[in-house]
Amino acid sequence: MNQQLKSSINKFLDLFLILLAFLLLLTMARDIYHIFRLVIEPLDNRVIDEIIQEVLTFFMIFEFIMLIFRYVQEGHHIPIRYLIYICITAVLRQILSVHGSALEVLLLALAILVLVFTLILVHNAMIRIRGKNHKDKIEIHHLFGEDDDMHG
């Protein structure tokens, strides 16, 4: 593909992604207003559940905005670990908001465990692909702390 065409397409995509991020920011502002309105109401179980739903939705939108900025910042690709983080967050949101049967909660917790193991496997695979020493095996702070992406 022609380099100039590729650059033009990337700029076009960046413009639409910035527009999407702006719309998501407006949605977040609306959510904050709605949460504020709920907090000043007399609290009962319905209101508390709705506040929890709104806060969880707010953080999901925040995750997507961060993903958009990361996509642009990283040269138009998304590290796989960020997608796994979003999946973990979505499953957590499901657990917190649905309050299903014990079996459903257990299965969702197992899904999170599988995603964490996937995160560890991806991290270790990237270490091997890049040819690092085996002593650099996974440490938990590499997964959830420092921002040292494992892509080229």
FIBASE-210056 format. One record per atom (N, C-alpha, C): x, y, z; residue in one letter; atom name. Coordinates in steps of 0.1 Angstrom, whole numbers, always signed. Layout:
N
NODE      px      py      pz   resn   name
NODE       X       Y       Z      a     CA
...
***
This chain:
152
NODE      px      py      pz   resn   name
NODE      +9     -12      +0      m      N
NODE      +0      +0      +0      m     CA
NODE      +9     +12      +0      m      C
NODE      +5     +22      -8      n      N
NODE     +12     +35      -8      n     CA
NODE     +13     +41      +5      n      C
NODE     +25     +46      +9      q      N
NODE     +27     +51     +22      q     CA
NODE     +19     +64     +25      q      C
NODE     +17     +72     +14      q      N
NODE      +9     +84     +16      q     CA
NODE      -6     +81     +18      q      C
NODE     -11     +70     +11      l      N
NODE     -24     +66     +13      l     CA
NODE     -26     +60     +27      l      C
NODE     -17     +52     +31      k      N
NODE     -17     +47     +45      k     CA
NODE     -18     +58     +55      k      C
NODE      -9     +68     +53      s      N
NODE      -9     +79     +63      s     CA
NODE     -22     +87     +63      s      C
NODE     -28     +89     +51      s      N
NODE     -41     +96     +50      s     CA
NODE     -52     +88     +57      s      C
NODE     -52     +75     +55      i      N
NODE     -62     +66     +61      i     CA
NODE     -61     +67     +76      i      C
NODE     -48     +66     +81      n      N
NODE     -46     +67     +96      n     CA
NODE     -51     +80    +102      n      C
NODE     -48     +91     +94      k      N
NODE     -53    +104     +99      k     CA
NODE     -68    +105     +99      k      C
NODE     -74     +99     +89      f      N
NODE     -89     +98     +89      f     CA
NODE     -94     +90    +100      f      C
NODE     -88     +79    +103      l      N
NODE     -92     +70    +114      l     CA
NODE     -90     +78    +128      l      C
NODE     -79     +85    +129      d      N
NODE     -76     +92    +141      d     CA
NODE     -87    +103    +143      d      C
NODE     -91    +109    +133      l      N
NODE    -102    +120    +134      l     CA
NODE    -115    +113    +139      l      C
NODE    -119    +102    +134      f      N
NODE    -131     +96    +138      f     CA
NODE    -130     +90    +152      f      C
NODE    -118     +85    +156      l      N
NODE    -116     +80    +169      l     CA
NODE    -116     +91    +179      l      C
NODE    -111    +103    +176      i      N
NODE    -112    +115    +185      i     CA
NODE    -126    +119    +186      i      C
NODE    -134    +119    +175      l      N
NODE    -148    +122    +176      l     CA
NODE    -155    +112    +185      l      C
NODE    -152     +99    +184      l      N
NODE    -158     +89    +192      l     CA
NODE    -154     +91    +207      l      C
NODE    -142     +94    +210      a      N
NODE    -137     +97    +223      a     CA
NODE    -145    +109    +229      a      C
NODE    -147    +120    +221      f      N
NODE    -154    +131    +226      f     CA
NODE    -169    +128    +229      f      C
NODE    -175    +120    +221      l      N
NODE    -189    +115    +224      l     CA
NODE    -189    +107    +236      l      C
NODE    -179     +99    +238      l      N
NODE    -179     +91    +250      l     CA
NODE    -177    +100    +263      l      C
NODE    -169    +110    +261      l      N
NODE    -167    +120    +272      l     CA
NODE    -180    +127    +276      l      C
NODE    -188    +130    +265      l      N
NODE    -201    +136    +268      l     CA
NODE    -210    +126    +275      l      C
NODE    -209    +113    +271      t      N
NODE    -217    +103    +278      t     CA
NODE    -213    +102    +293      t      C
NODE    -200    +103    +295      m      N
NODE    -195    +102    +309      m     CA
NODE    -200    +114    +317      m      C
NODE    -200    +126    +311      a      N
NODE    -205    +137    +318      a     CA
NODE    -219    +136    +322      a      C
NODE    -227    +130    +313      r      N
NODE    -241    +127    +315      r     CA
NODE    -243    +117    +327      r      C
NODE    -234    +107    +326      d      N
NODE    -235     +97    +337      d     CA
NODE    -231    +103    +351      d      C
NODE    -221    +111    +351      i      N
NODE    -218    +118    +364      i     CA
NODE    -230    +126    +369      i      C
NODE    -236    +133    +360      y      N
NODE    -248    +141    +364      y     CA
NODE    -259    +132    +370      y      C
NODE    -261    +121    +363      h      N
NODE    -271    +111    +367      h     CA
NODE    -268    +105    +380      h      C
NODE    -255    +101    +382      i      N
NODE    -251     +96    +395      i     CA
NODE    -253    +106    +406      i      C
NODE    -249    +119    +404      f      N
NODE    -251    +129    +414      f     CA
NODE    -266    +131    +417      f      C
NODE    -275    +130    +407      r      N
NODE    -289    +131    +410      r     CA
NODE    -294    +119    +419      r      C
NODE    -288    +107    +416      l      N
NODE    -292     +95    +423      l     CA
NODE    -287     +96    +438      l      C
NODE    -275    +102    +440      v      N
NODE    -269    +102    +453      v     CA
NODE    -277    +112    +462      v      C
NODE    -283    +122    +457      i      N
NODE    -290    +132    +465      i     CA
NODE    -305    +127    +468      i      C
NODE    -309    +117    +461      e      N
NODE    -322    +111    +464      e     CA
NODE    -322    +103    +477      e      C
NODE    -333    +101    +483      p      N
NODE    -333     +92    +495      p     CA
NODE    -329     +78    +490      p      C
NODE    -320     +72    +498      l      N
NODE    -314     +59    +494      l     CA
NODE    -323     +47    +498      l      C
NODE    -326     +39    +488      d      N
NODE    -332     +26    +490      d     CA
NODE    -325     +16    +482      d      C
NODE    -329      +4    +482      n      N
NODE    -321      -7    +475      n     CA
NODE    -321      -4    +460      n      C
NODE    -332      +1    +454      r      N
NODE    -333      +3    +440      r     CA
NODE    -323     +14    +436      r      C
NODE    -323     +25    +444      v      N
NODE    -313     +36    +441      v     CA
NODE    -299     +32    +442      v      C
NODE    -296     +24    +452      i      N
NODE    -282     +19    +454      i     CA
NODE    -278     +10    +442      i      C
NODE    -287      +1    +438      d      N
NODE    -284      -7    +426      d     CA
NODE    -282      +1    +414      d      C
NODE    -290     +12    +412      e      N
NODE    -289     +20    +400      e     CA
NODE    -275     +28    +401      e      C
NODE    -271     +33    +413      i      N
NODE    -259     +40    +414      i     CA
NODE    -247     +30    +410      i      C
NODE    -248     +18    +415      i      N
NODE    -237      +8    +412      i     CA
NODE    -237      +6    +397      i      C
NODE    -248      +4    +391      q      N
NODE    -249      +2    +376      q     CA
NODE    -242     +14    +369      q      C
NODE    -246     +26    +373      e      N
NODE    -241     +38    +366      e     CA
NODE    -226     +40    +368      e      C
NODE    -221     +37    +380      v      N
NODE    -206     +38    +383      v     CA
NODE    -199     +28    +374      v      C
NODE    -204     +16    +374      l      N
NODE    -198      +5    +366      l     CA
NODE    -198      +9    +351      l      C
NODE    -209     +14    +346      t      N
NODE    -209     +19    +332      t     CA
NODE    -199     +30    +330      t      C
NODE    -198     +39    +339      f      N
NODE    -189     +50    +338      f     CA
NODE    -175     +45    +336      f      C
NODE    -171     +35    +344      f      N
NODE    -157     +29    +343      f     CA
NODE    -155     +22    +330      f      C
NODE    -166     +15    +325      m      N
NODE    -164      +8    +312      m     CA
NODE    -162     +19    +301      m      C
NODE    -169     +30    +301      i      N
NODE    -167     +40    +291      i     CA
NODE    -153     +46    +292      i      C
NODE    -149     +48    +305      f      N
NODE    -135     +53    +307      f     CA
NODE    -125     +43    +301      f      C
NODE    -127     +30    +302      e      N
NODE    -118     +20    +297      e     CA
NODE    -117     +22    +281      e      C
NODE    -129     +24    +275      f      N
NODE    -129     +25    +261      f     CA
NODE    -122     +38    +256      f      C
NODE    -124     +49    +263      i      N
NODE    -117     +61    +260      i     CA
NODE    -102     +59    +261      i      C
NODE     -97     +53    +272      m      N
NODE     -83     +50    +273      m     CA
NODE     -78     +41    +262      m      C
NODE     -86     +31    +258      l      N
NODE     -82     +22    +247      l     CA
NODE     -81     +30    +234      l      C
NODE     -90     +39    +231      i      N
NODE     -89     +47    +219      i     CA
NODE     -76     +55    +219      i      C
NODE     -73     +62    +230      f      N
NODE     -60     +70    +231      f     CA
NODE     -48     +61    +230      f      C
NODE     -49     +49    +236      r      N
NODE     -38     +40    +235      r     CA
NODE     -36     +35    +221      r      C
NODE     -46     +33    +214      y      N
NODE     -46     +28    +200      y     CA
NODE     -39     +39    +191      y      C
NODE     -42     +51    +193      v      N
NODE     -36     +62    +185      v     CA
NODE     -21     +64    +190      v      C
NODE     -19     +63    +203      q      N
NODE      -6     +65    +208      q     CA
NODE      +4     +54    +204      q      C
NODE      -1     +42    +203      e      N
NODE      +8     +31    +200      e     CA
NODE      +9     +28    +185      e      C
NODE      +6     +38    +176      g      N
NODE      +8     +36    +162      g     CA
NODE      -2     +27    +156      g      C
NODE     -15     +28    +160      h      N
NODE     -26     +22    +154      h     CA
NODE     -27      +7    +156      h      C
NODE     -23      +2    +168      h      N
NODE     -25     -11    +172      h     CA
NODE     -27     -12    +187      h      C
NODE     -34     -22    +191      i      N
NODE     -37     -23    +205      i     CA
NODE     -30     -35    +211      i      C
NODE     -23     -33    +222      p      N
NODE     -17     -45    +228      p     CA
NODE     -28     -55    +233      p      C
NODE     -26     -68    +231      i      N
NODE     -36     -78    +235      i     CA
NODE     -39     -77    +250      i      C
NODE     -30     -73    +258      r      N
NODE     -33     -73    +272      r     CA
NODE     -43     -62    +276      r      C
NODE     -44     -52    +268      y      N
NODE     -55     -42    +271      y     CA
NODE     -69     -48    +268      y      C
NODE     -69     -56    +257      l      N
NODE     -82     -62    +254      l     CA
NODE     -86     -72    +265      l      C
NODE     -76     -79    +270      i      N
NODE     -79     -88    +281      i     CA
NODE     -83     -81    +294      i      C
NODE     -77     -69    +297      y      N
NODE     -81     -61    +308      y     CA
NODE     -96     -57    +307      y      C
NODE    -100     -53    +295      i      N
NODE    -113     -49    +292      i     CA
NODE    -123     -61    +294      i      C
NODE    -119     -72    +290      c      N
NODE    -127     -84    +292      c     CA
NODE    -129     -87    +307      c      C
NODE    -118     -86    +315      i      N
NODE    -119     -89    +329      i     CA
NODE    -128     -78    +335      i      C
NODE    -127     -66    +331      t      N
NODE    -135     -55    +337      t     CA
NODE    -150     -58    +333      t      C
NODE    -153     -63    +321      a      N
NODE    -166     -65    +317      a     CA
NODE    -172     -77    +325      a      C
NODE    -164     -87    +328      v      N
NODE    -169     -99    +336      v     CA
NODE    -172     -94    +350      v      C
NODE    -163     -86    +356      l      N
NODE    -165     -81    +369      l     CA
NODE    -177     -73    +370      l      C
NODE    -180     -65    +360      r      N
NODE    -192     -57    +359      r     CA
NODE    -204     -66    +360      r      C
NODE    -204     -76    +352      q      N
NODE    -215     -86    +352      q     CA
NODE    -217     -92    +366      q      C
NODE    -206     -96    +372      i      N
NODE    -208    -102    +386      i     CA
NODE    -214     -92    +395      i      C
NODE    -209     -79    +395      l      N
NODE    -214     -69    +404      l     CA
NODE    -228     -65    +402      l      C
NODE    -232     -65    +389      s      N
NODE    -245     -59    +386      s     CA
NODE    -257     -69    +385      s      C
NODE    -254     -81    +382      v      N
NODE    -265     -91    +379      v     CA
NODE    -269     -98    +392      v      C
NODE    -260    -102    +400      h      N
NODE    -263    -109    +413      h     CA
NODE    -271    -122    +409      h      C
NODE    -266    -130    +400      g      N
NODE    -272    -142    +396      g     CA
NODE    -271    -153    +406      g      C
NODE    -273    -165    +402      s      N
NODE    -273    -176    +410      s     CA
NODE    -258    -179    +414      s      C
NODE    -256    -187    +424      a      N
NODE    -242    -190    +429      a     CA
NODE    -234    -197    +418      a      C
NODE    -241    -205    +410      l      N
NODE    -234    -212    +399      l     CA
NODE    -229    -202    +388      l      C
NODE    -238    -192    +385      e      N
NODE    -235    -182    +375      e     CA
NODE    -223    -174    +380      e      C
NODE    -223    -170    +393      v      N
NODE    -212    -162    +398      v     CA
NODE    -199    -170    +398      v      C
NODE    -200    -183    +401      l      N
NODE    -188    -192    +401      l     CA
NODE    -183    -193    +387      l      C
NODE    -191    -194    +377      l      N
NODE    -187    -195    +363      l     CA
NODE    -180    -182    +358      l      C
NODE    -186    -171    +362      l      N
NODE    -180    -158    +359      l     CA
NODE    -166    -156    +365      l      C
NODE    -165    -161    +378      a      N
NODE    -152    -160    +385      a     CA
NODE    -142    -169    +378      a      C
NODE    -146    -181    +373      l      N
NODE    -137    -190    +366      l     CA
NODE    -133    -183    +352      l      C
NODE    -142    -176    +346      a      N
NODE    -139    -169    +334      a     CA
NODE    -128    -158    +337      a      C
NODE    -129    -151    +348      i      N
NODE    -118    -142    +352      i     CA
NODE    -105    -149    +354      i      C
NODE    -106    -160    +360      l      N
NODE     -93    -168    +363      l     CA
NODE     -87    -172    +349      l      C
NODE     -95    -177    +340      v      N
NODE     -90    -181    +327      v     CA
NODE     -84    -168    +320      v      C
NODE     -90    -157    +321      l      N
NODE     -85    -145    +315      l     CA
NODE     -71    -141    +321      l      C
NODE     -70    -142    +334      v      N
NODE     -58    -139    +341      v     CA
NODE     -47    -149    +336      v      C
NODE     -50    -162    +335      f      N
NODE     -40    -172    +330      f     CA
NODE     -36    -168    +316      f      C
NODE     -46    -164    +308      t      N
NODE     -43    -160    +294      t     CA
NODE     -33    -148    +294      t      C
NODE     -36    -139    +303      l      N
NODE     -27    -127    +304      l     CA
NODE     -12    -132    +307      l      C
NODE     -11    -141    +317      i      N
NODE      +2    -146    +320      i     CA
NODE      +8    -154    +309      i      C
NODE      +1    -162    +301      l      N
NODE      +6    -169    +290      l     CA
NODE     +10    -160    +279      l      C
NODE      +2    -149    +276      v      N
NODE      +6    -140    +266      v     CA
NODE     +19    -132    +270      v      C
NODE     +20    -129    +282      h      N
NODE     +32    -122    +287      h     CA
NODE     +44    -131    +286      h      C
NODE     +43    -143    +290      n      N
NODE     +55    -152    +289      n     CA
NODE     +58    -156    +274      n      C
NODE     +48    -157    +266      a      N
NODE     +51    -159    +252      a     CA
NODE     +58    -147    +245      a      C
NODE     +54    -135    +249      m      N
NODE     +61    -124    +243      m     CA
NODE     +75    -123    +248      m      C
NODE     +78    -127    +261      i      N
NODE     +92    -127    +266      i     CA
NODE    +100    -137    +257      i      C
NODE     +94    -149    +255      r      N
NODE    +102    -158    +247      r     CA
NODE    +104    -154    +232      r      C
NODE     +93    -148    +226      i      N
NODE     +95    -143    +213      i     CA
NODE    +105    -132    +211      i      C
NODE    +106    -124    +221      r      N
NODE    +116    -113    +221      r     CA
NODE    +130    -118    +225      r      C
NODE    +131    -130    +230      g      N
NODE    +144    -136    +233      g     CA
NODE    +150    -132    +246      g      C
NODE    +141    -128    +255      k      N
NODE    +146    -124    +269      k     CA
NODE    +150    -136    +276      k      C
NODE    +157    -134    +287      n      N
NODE    +161    -145    +296      n     CA
NODE    +149    -151    +303      n      C
NODE    +150    -164    +306      h      N
NODE    +139    -171    +313      h     CA
NODE    +137    -166    +327      h      C
NODE    +147    -159    +333      k      N
NODE    +146    -154    +346      k     CA
NODE    +136    -142    +347      k      C
NODE    +132    -137    +335      d      N
NODE    +122    -126    +334      d     CA
NODE    +108    -131    +334      d      C
NODE    +106    -143    +339      k      N
NODE     +93    -148    +340      k     CA
NODE     +83    -138    +346      k      C
NODE     +71    -142    +345      i      N
NODE     +60    -133    +349      i     CA
NODE     +61    -129    +364      i      C
NODE     +59    -117    +367      e      N
NODE     +57    -112    +380      e     CA
NODE     +45    -103    +380      e      C
NODE     +37    -104    +391      i      N
NODE     +24     -98    +391      i     CA
NODE     +24     -83    +388      i      C
NODE     +35     -76    +392      h      N
NODE     +36     -61    +389      h     CA
NODE     +38     -58    +375      h      C
NODE     +43     -68    +367      h      N
NODE     +44     -66    +353      h     CA
NODE     +30     -66    +346      h      C
NODE     +21     -74    +352      l      N
NODE      +7     -75    +346      l     CA
NODE      -1     -63    +349      l      C
NODE      -1     -58    +362      f      N
NODE     -10     -49    +366      f     CA
NODE      -4     -35    +370      f      C
NODE      +9     -34    +370      g      N
NODE     +15     -22    +375      g     CA
NODE     +21     -14    +364      g      C
NODE     +34     -16    +362      e      N
NODE     +42      -8    +352      e     CA
NODE     +36      -9    +338      e      C
NODE     +38      +1    +330      d      N
NODE     +32      +1    +317      d     CA
NODE     +43      -2    +307      d      C
NODE     +48     -14    +307      d      N
NODE     +58     -19    +298      d     CA
NODE     +53     -29    +288      d      C
NODE     +46     -24    +278      d      N
NODE     +40     -32    +268      d     CA
NODE     +50     -42    +262      d      C
NODE     +45     -53    +258      m      N
NODE     +53     -64    +253      m     CA
NODE     +52     -65    +238      m      C
NODE     +48     -55    +231      h      N
NODE     +48     -55    +216      h     CA
NODE     +60     -47    +211      h      C
NODE     +63     -50    +198      g      N
NODE     +74     -44    +192      g     CA
NODE     +73     -30    +190      g      C
***
